[in-house]
Amino acid sequence: MLSLMKWLYLMALIVWLGEVIFFSFVTAPAIFATFPRPEAGLAVGAIFPTYYRIGYGCGVILLIGAIVFTRTAVARGWWAVNIVLAALMLALTLYAGVVIQPRAAALRPQLHEPTATAAVKDEFSRLHRLAVVLNGIVLLCGLAVSAITASSVRP
């Protein structure tokens, strides 16, 4: 059973980090470089619900795995750090997906209308910046989790 948990934990970490890196540094830049801004925004906006659902699933598995390994590991202190990091990653992803993304999606259609107000544009920009910052924190925490996991020979 512990071997299955190790595999699930590692897969969740790989998928989540891969998703964040690929979307942030390949997918979104390529979409915005290829299509006009309104269409690119629609395409990226269509990806976000699945993007966040994958993060939620991976976050739950990562957190459960870190909790299990804290109970069975020799290096319990490092696994406790992984619990904190995984919980933070999951919380930030939930906030971005449940609070920020729906509000930004509601504002997106108004952005490119001739009657778009400065308030709408400012609110969307603020939400976008916040989502980018949270995504960056998730990425950095995920890299830290991967380093801690790699340094732990046996959970």
N, C-alpha and C positions, 0 to 999 in steps of 0.2 A: 504494500500500500504506500509506503514511503517513497518507493521508486516512482510510482505513478504521480505522486505529489511533486516530486522533484522535476519530473518531465513537464507537468502542467505549469509549474512555476516558471521554468525556463522558457517554455513556449510563450507564456503570457508576457514575459519580459522582452523576448525577441520580437514578438508581434507588435507590442505597444511601442517600443523604441523604433522599430522599423517603420511603423505607421507614421509616427511623429516626424522622423527624419525625412522620409520619402515625401510626405505631404508638404512639409515646410520648405524643403530645399529643392524639390524636383517638381511635384505636381502643381502647386499653386503658382510658382514663378512661371512655369511653362504655359499654364492656362492664361495668365495675365499678359504674357509676351505674345501669345498667339491670337487672342480674341479682343475685340473692343471691350472696354471696361464694364459696361452694363452686362454683356453676355458672359464675360469672365466671372463677374460677381454671381450671376445666376448659376453657372456651372459649379463654382466653389461652394455656393450656398446649398446646392443639391447634395454635395458630398458630406457636408457637416453632420447631419443626423446619424449617418452610418459611422462616420469618424468617431463621434462621441460614444456611440453604443459600443464600438470595439474597445474604446478606452475604459468604459465602465466594466465590461466583462473582464478585460485583462487586469484592471485594478483590483477587482474582487478576488480573482485567483491569486494575484501577487500578494495581496494582504493576507489571505488565508494561508498561503504557503509560508510566508515569513513568520506568521504566528506558530504554525506547526513546527517549523525548523528551530524557532527559539526554544521550544520545549524539548527538542531532541538533540540540539547541537552542542558541541564543545564550546564554540565561540559565541555564547549566548548574547553577549553585549553587542556584537556586530549585527546579529539578527534582530535585536531590539531596535537598532538604528534603522534597519530595513523596514521594520514595522512602521516606524514613524514616517519614513520617506514614502512608503507605499500608500499609507493613509493620506498623506499630504497630496500626493499625485492624484489619488482617487477623488479627494475633496475638491481640488482645483478643477479637475476634469468635469466633475458633476456640476460645479458652479458655472463653468464655461458653457456646458451643454444644456443645462436646465434654465439658467438665468440669462446669460449673455446672448447665446445663439438665437433663441426665439425673439428676443427684442431686436437684435440686429436684422433678423430675417423680416420682421414686420416693417422696419424702416427702409430696407433695401429698395422696394419698388418706388419709394418717394424720392430717392437720391438723384435720379437722372431725369426727373420731370422738370419742365421749365419753371414750375411754381415751387420747387424745393426750397425750403427756408434754410437759413444759416443754422438755425437751431437743430433741424433734422440732420444736416451734414455734420455739425459738431458732435451731436449725440452718437451718430454712427461711427465717427472717427474715434471718439472716446471708447466706445465698446470694442472696436477693432483693436485699438492699442492694448486695452486690458486683456483681450483674448490672446493676443500675441505674447504679452508678458507672461500670462499664466501658462501658455503652451511652452514657452522657454523654460520656465521653472520646472514644469513636468519633465521636459527633456533633460535638464541638468540633474534633477533628482533621479531619473531613470538611469542616467550614466553612473551616478554614485551607487545606486543599487547594483548595477552590473559589476562595478569594481569591487564592491563588498562581497557580492556573490562569488566572483571569480577568485577572490583571496581566501574564501572559506572552502577549504578542501572538501569537507564533508559537513552538510547541514545536520 
